[in-house]
Amino acid sequence: MRLLVSAITTLLVSATVAYATADGPDFFDVRGVSPNDVLFLRARPTASSPKVGQVPHNGKMLRNEGCSAVRDGKILPDSDLNTGPFWCRVRFGPVEGWANARYLIEAAEAQPIRSPSRAPSYPASVASAINSNTATCDSFKGKPGFTRNDLDLNGDGTNDWIVDYGHLECDGSTTMFCGSGGCTLQVLISNGRNEWVPRFEDTVRDYSFKPSGGKMILRLEQHGIACRKPGTESCPKNIDFTARD
């Protein structure tokens, strides 16, 4: 009887750790999540870790970045794989985080529905901000100019993130985040803790960054209504991210 139990246990463990091996699936679908709920992605492989994004209950084609057995939020060495539970690091659109393997199953589709080229990796706080807008897209692809991270806008020594949704293709459309007033622009500013927080998000017709007095200023042009003017007129604004709110 002991040998039989041991054999059954070995089979169950082997089926589970297939996620973590080179033979595991390239993509997962979400399973076992209530239709009125979502699967949260976590910063670390534990349910108490901060949320970095979410996936719909019927989410598909989550890229498998690797799975591991976990204990108390710590990844176990390979020799302890049979002591689970298992968590998988997955990518869904621009968001990458950890998900409990019990809610994942090998993807039914052979090819991803999203961009065939691998999406760039963003810090968790940046990915979460982007996901707040792109979660409505079934598929999307950032084009050149979608994001940049080459300017320190608040003078803390860390470059900040600019996200221009005029360079995003959502469900095949390049105008999903654009209209007569321009396109959505996000500016995420470093808070000094390896995180970036949204300090500006609005529709703009045009924008540029110009040095002024040792600082970098966001100069933008919006629809006239932003200045309580007719829409045919422009509304210029300058934003100094070194200033306190």
N, C-alpha and C positions, 0 to 999 in steps of 0.2 A: 504493500500500500504506500509506504514512504517513497519508493522509487516511482510509482505512478504519479503521486502528487508532485514530486520533483520534476518529472517530465512535463506535466501540464504547466507548471510554473515557468519552466524554461521556454515553452512555446509562447506563453502569454507575454513574457518579457521580450522575446525576440521580435514579436509582432509590434510591440511598442517602440523598441529602440530602432526599428527600421527608419523612423523619422530622423534619427541622429546620424545615420551612416551615409556613406557616399551613394548608396543605393536608394536613399530616401527620395521622396518626390521633390521636384523642383518648385511646385506650386501647391498651395492648399486652398480648399474651400472651407467656409465656416459651417459648422454643424452644431446642433443641440442648443442653439440660442433662441429664446422666445421671440416671436415676430414683433413684439412691442419693446424689445430690448436691443442692445448692441454688444459687440465684443470689444472690450477696452484693451488697448495696447499699453504696456507698462514700461517704465524706464528700466526696471530690473525684473528678474523672473520671480516675482512674488506679488500676491494680490494686494499687499499693503504699499507697494511702490507707487509713486506718482503716475498718473495717466498722461500719456504723450499723444494719444490719438484714439480713434474708434473706428470700428468696421461694422457695416450693417449686418443684421442677423443672417442675411443671405449673401454675404460678401463672397466674392470668388477671386481666384487667381492671386492669392497672397504669396509673394515670393518667399521661399524657404531659405533663410540665412543660416540655419543650423539649429539643432535641438539638443537639449541636454537634460539629464536628470538633475533635480534641484532639491536641496534641503535647507530650510530656513533662509531662502533667498540666495543661497550660494550654490554655484555650479559644482557638481560632484565630479571627481575624476572618472575616467572611463571604466575603471575597475568596479565602480559603484553604480553603474548604470541601472542595475536591477532594483535600486532602492528608491527611485522616483520620489514624487511625481515628475512628469516631464513638462518642460516649457520650451517653446520654439521662438527664436527671433525671426520675425517676418517683416516684410515690406509691403505696404498697401499704398500705392500712389507715392507721394513724397514722404510718407510717414513710416518710420521704422521703430519697432518696439517688440516687447516680449508678450506672448500669448500662451495661455495654458493649452497644452496639446490635446486635452480632452474635448476642446471645441474646434479641432481641426481635423480635416480628412483630406486625403489626396485629391487634388483637383480633377474634376470630371473632364475638363477641356484639355486638349493636347497643347494648345498655345495660349499665351496670355492675351487678354482682351485689351490690355493697355499698351503703351508704346513698346515696340519690340526692342528698342535700345534701353539699357538699364538706366533708371532714373538716378540723378545725382543724390548723394547722401547729405542730408541737412542735419544740423543740431536738432535735438528733440523739440525745443521750444519754437524753433523756426518752422519745422515740419508741421507742428500742431497749428500754428497760425495759418500756414498755407492750406492745410486740410480743412480749416474752418470755412474756406471758400470753395475748394475743389471737391468737397464731399458730395456735391450735387452732380458731379460729372461721372458718367459711367466709364469714360476713358478720357485721358488728357495727356498732353505732351507739351512740355516747356520748350520754347524755341529760344535761339540766341537772344540774350537781353532780358530773359524772364527774371533772373536773379543776379545780383552782384553783391560782393562782400569785400570791397576794396577801399572803403572810406570810413574813417573814424569821425562820426558826426557829433558825438557828445564829448570828445576830448579825453576819454578815459584810457586811451591806449589800446583799445580793442576795436577792430573793424566791425561795422554794423551792416545790417542786411536791408537791401532795397528789392522789393518784389513788384514787378511791372506786369500786371495781368493783360496788358495789351499784347504781350508776347506769349500768351498761353492758348493752346488749342484744346477746347473742351467739347467732347463728343463730335469732333470734326469741324467745329465752328471756331473761328478766330475772333468773334465779336461777342462771345457770351458775357464778358465782363466789360463791354464797351457800349457807349451810346452817344447821343448828341452832345453830352457834356464831357466826353472823353472816356478814359479807361481807368479802372481801379488801380491805385497805387498804394502799396503798403511799405511803411518804414519801421523796422524793428531795431530797437536801440539796446545795447548791452547794459545789463544791470550790475555788472561786476562779479557775477556768480556763475559765469559760463552759461548764461541764459540771455535771451533777447526778448524784449517785450514790445508790443505794438505801441508806437507813439504817434503814428499818423496812418490813417486809412481813409481814402476818399477818392472821388472821381476827379481826374485832372485831364486837361487838354494837352498840356505840355509841362515839362519840368526840367530843371538842371540843378547842378550843385556847384556853387561858386565860393571860393575863399574870400573871407571878409574879416579884417581885423584879427587874423590868426585863427578864425573859426571857419567851419564849412557850413554854408547856408543853403537850405533847400529853397529854390525859387521856382514857383509854379504858377500856372495860369489855369483858372477854372471857369466854368460856365458863369455868365453874368449874374445868375440868380444867387450865387454864393455870396455876392456883395450887394444883394438886393437891387440888381440892375437888370435891364432887359437881357434875354438870353443871347442876343446878337452881340452884346458887349462882352469884354473879357474881365475877369476878376483876378488880378495879380496878387500874390501873397509871398512873403518871405517867412521861413520858419527856422528858428535858431534852436537846435536840439541841446545846446549847452545850458539853455535857460531852464529854471525850475518851473514845474507846472503850478 
